[in-house]
Amino acid sequence: MKCFLESKQLIEVPKELVLEKCPHCNKFKLRNAWVEELWPSIEETIKSKMKVLEGKIVSIEVSLKEEREEKFTALIKIKMLAEGNPVQLLKEIPIKLSKVLCDPCMKLSSEYREAVIQVRFEREKEREWPSILKKMHEKLESLSKKDSLAKITKIEKERKGYDLWIGSKRAGKILAEDLAKKFDSKVIYSYTTIGLKDSGKQKKRYTFCVRI
């Protein structure tokens, strides 16, 4: 009876899985979100695409074997109960990674900005600029762990300083306030309306000016 049940098609699994991977940030798409770890994406996707035709699943174990770069095989051990009998099935699913830019990286590659930081200083302070910019990059690296748009997308040289295009409004505000605090200055806030969101609300771009 057990051998007979194992020969029956008790469960359907995908013939192949194609997962999207962003070549810029190396994140993987899981449903509508981009995540850093490949494993949860694979395991959850496989389980969501299984279809039980007969019987009941008791447990599922998924392991991963890398065939070559960007191509894997998922090895699946499924324990089931069918007609009151324990059955164990072994399945293999080829997995391919498709390179697709995630939404944040697509925006950043086109110099997207939600904010501009205007840093202005007298000539004698200009020599401090490389050190200031380095610390800004370090801060953004930390912020980008939770905010994918926390990047500088462009730097423009101005007569008395620089304009930094920042992908994220929140990150721009934090950077400007940190800079103002360090030099005992203040932030001058302003914004311009650049269109409408899908919700009908105004779409704004913020400017944070700091004189040091």
C-alpha positions as CSV (number, residue, x, y, z in Angstrom):
1,M,0.0,0.0,0.0
2,K,2.8,2.5,0.9
3,C,4.7,1.8,-2.3
4,F,1.4,2.2,-4.2
5,L,0.7,5.6,-2.5
6,E,4.3,6.8,-3.2
7,S,3.8,6.1,-6.9
8,K,0.6,8.1,-7.0
9,Q,0.6,11.9,-7.6
10,L,-0.3,13.1,-4.1
11,I,1.2,16.6,-4.5
12,E,2.1,19.0,-7.3
13,V,5.2,21.2,-7.1
14,P,6.4,23.8,-9.7
15,K,8.5,22.4,-12.5
16,E,10.8,25.4,-12.2
17,L,11.1,28.5,-10.1
18,V,12.4,31.8,-11.4
19,L,13.3,34.4,-8.7
20,E,14.1,38.0,-9.4
21,K,17.4,39.3,-8.2
22,C,18.5,43.0,-8.3
23,P,22.0,43.2,-9.8
24,H,22.7,46.5,-8.0
25,C,21.8,45.8,-4.4
26,N,21.7,41.9,-4.6
27,K,18.2,41.7,-3.0
28,F,15.6,39.1,-4.0
29,K,11.9,39.7,-4.7
30,L,9.5,37.9,-2.4
31,R,5.9,38.7,-3.3
32,N,5.9,42.5,-3.5
33,A,8.9,43.1,-1.3
34,W,12.7,43.0,-1.9
35,V,14.6,41.0,0.8
36,E,18.3,40.4,1.4
37,E,18.3,36.7,2.0
38,L,17.8,34.2,-0.8
39,W,16.8,31.3,1.4
40,P,13.5,32.6,2.9
41,S,12.5,33.7,-0.6
42,I,13.0,30.2,-2.0
43,E,11.5,28.3,0.9
44,E,8.4,30.4,1.2
45,T,7.8,30.6,-2.5
46,I,8.0,26.8,-2.9
47,K,5.6,26.2,0.0
48,S,3.1,28.7,-1.4
49,K,3.1,27.0,-4.8
50,M,2.6,23.4,-3.7
51,K,-0.8,21.9,-4.3
52,V,-1.9,18.9,-2.3
53,L,-4.0,16.5,-4.5
54,E,-4.6,13.8,-2.0
55,G,-3.6,13.3,1.7
56,K,-2.2,15.7,4.2
57,I,1.2,17.2,4.6
58,V,2.9,16.4,8.0
59,S,6.2,18.2,7.4
60,I,8.4,19.8,4.6
61,E,12.1,20.1,4.6
62,V,13.8,22.2,1.9
63,S,17.5,22.2,1.2
64,L,19.4,24.0,-1.6
65,K,22.1,22.7,-3.9
66,E,24.0,25.2,-6.1
67,E,24.5,23.8,-9.6
68,R,26.5,26.8,-10.9
69,E,26.4,30.5,-10.5
70,E,22.9,31.9,-10.5
71,K,21.3,28.5,-10.8
72,F,20.3,26.2,-8.0
73,T,18.2,23.1,-7.3
74,A,15.8,22.9,-4.4
75,L,15.7,19.4,-2.7
76,I,12.3,18.9,-1.0
77,K,11.6,16.1,1.5
78,I,7.8,15.9,2.1
79,K,6.2,13.7,4.8
80,M,2.5,13.0,4.3
81,L,-0.4,11.0,5.5
82,A,-2.4,9.4,2.7
83,E,-5.3,7.0,3.3
84,G,-4.0,6.8,6.9
85,N,-0.5,5.7,5.8
86,P,2.7,7.7,6.3
87,V,4.4,8.5,3.0
88,Q,7.7,10.2,2.2
89,L,8.2,12.0,-1.1
90,L,11.4,13.5,-2.6
91,K,11.1,16.3,-5.1
92,E,13.6,18.4,-7.0
93,I,12.9,21.9,-8.4
94,P,15.4,23.8,-10.6
95,I,15.7,27.4,-9.6
96,K,17.0,30.2,-11.8
97,L,17.7,33.9,-10.8
98,S,16.5,36.6,-13.2
99,K,18.3,39.9,-13.0
100,V,15.7,42.7,-12.6
101,L,16.4,46.2,-11.1
102,C,14.3,46.7,-7.9
103,D,12.2,49.9,-7.7
104,P,14.7,51.8,-5.4
105,C,17.7,51.0,-7.5
106,M,15.8,51.9,-10.7
107,K,15.0,55.3,-9.1
108,L,18.5,55.8,-7.9
109,S,20.0,55.0,-11.3
110,S,18.0,57.8,-12.8
111,E,19.2,60.4,-10.2
112,Y,15.9,60.2,-8.3
113,R,15.7,62.6,-5.4
114,E,13.2,63.4,-2.7
115,A,15.5,65.9,-1.1
116,V,18.4,68.2,-1.8
117,I,20.9,69.2,0.9
118,Q,22.5,72.6,0.2
119,V,25.8,72.8,2.1
120,R,27.2,76.4,2.1
121,F,30.5,77.5,3.7
122,E,33.1,80.2,3.5
123,R,36.3,79.6,1.6
124,E,38.4,78.6,4.7
125,K,35.9,75.8,5.5
126,E,36.1,74.2,2.1
127,R,39.1,72.1,3.1
128,E,36.9,70.3,5.5
129,W,34.5,69.2,2.7
130,P,36.1,65.8,1.9
131,S,35.9,64.8,5.6
132,I,32.3,66.0,5.8
133,L,31.3,64.1,2.7
134,K,33.0,60.9,3.9
135,K,31.0,61.1,7.2
136,M,27.8,61.6,5.2
137,H,28.4,58.5,3.1
138,E,29.1,56.5,6.4
139,K,25.8,57.8,7.8
140,L,23.9,56.9,4.7
141,E,25.4,53.4,4.7
142,S,23.9,52.9,8.1
143,L,20.5,54.4,7.1
144,S,20.3,52.4,3.9
145,K,19.9,49.1,5.9
146,K,16.3,50.2,6.5
147,D,15.8,52.8,3.8
148,S,16.9,51.7,0.3
149,L,16.7,55.2,-1.0
150,A,19.2,56.6,1.5
151,K,21.8,57.3,-1.1
152,I,23.4,60.4,-2.7
153,T,22.4,60.3,-6.4
154,K,24.3,63.4,-7.5
155,I,26.6,66.1,-6.2
156,E,26.6,69.6,-7.8
157,K,29.4,72.2,-7.1
158,E,28.0,75.6,-6.4
159,R,29.7,78.9,-5.8
160,K,29.8,78.6,-2.1
161,G,29.3,75.0,-1.5
162,Y,27.6,71.9,-2.8
163,D,24.1,70.5,-3.5
164,L,23.6,66.9,-2.7
165,W,20.7,65.0,-4.2
166,I,19.3,62.5,-1.7
167,G,17.0,59.6,-2.7
168,S,15.1,59.6,0.6
169,K,13.5,62.7,2.2
170,R,13.9,61.1,5.7
171,A,17.6,60.4,5.1
172,G,18.2,64.0,3.8
173,K,16.6,65.5,6.9
174,I,18.7,63.3,9.2
175,L,21.9,64.2,7.4
176,A,21.2,67.9,7.3
177,E,20.3,68.0,11.0
178,D,23.4,66.0,12.0
179,L,25.6,68.5,10.0
180,A,23.9,71.5,11.5
181,K,24.4,70.1,15.0
182,K,28.1,69.4,14.4
183,F,28.8,73.0,13.3
184,D,26.4,74.7,15.7
185,S,24.3,75.9,12.8
186,K,20.6,75.4,11.8
187,V,18.7,73.9,9.0
188,I,16.5,76.1,6.7
189,Y,13.7,74.0,5.4
190,S,11.7,74.5,2.2
191,Y,9.9,72.4,-0.5
192,T,8.6,72.6,-4.0
193,T,5.6,70.8,-5.4
194,I,6.5,68.6,-8.3
195,G,3.3,66.9,-9.1
196,L,0.5,64.7,-7.7
197,K,0.7,61.2,-6.1
198,D,-1.7,58.5,-7.2
199,S,-3.7,59.3,-4.0
200,G,-4.2,62.8,-5.3
201,K,-1.9,64.4,-2.6
202,Q,0.8,66.8,-3.6
203,K,4.2,65.3,-4.4
204,K,6.9,67.4,-2.8
205,R,10.7,67.7,-3.1
206,Y,12.4,69.1,0.1
207,T,15.4,71.3,0.4
208,F,17.6,71.5,3.5
209,C,20.0,74.3,3.6
210,V,22.9,74.3,6.1
211,R,25.5,77.0,6.4
212,I,28.7,76.0,8.2
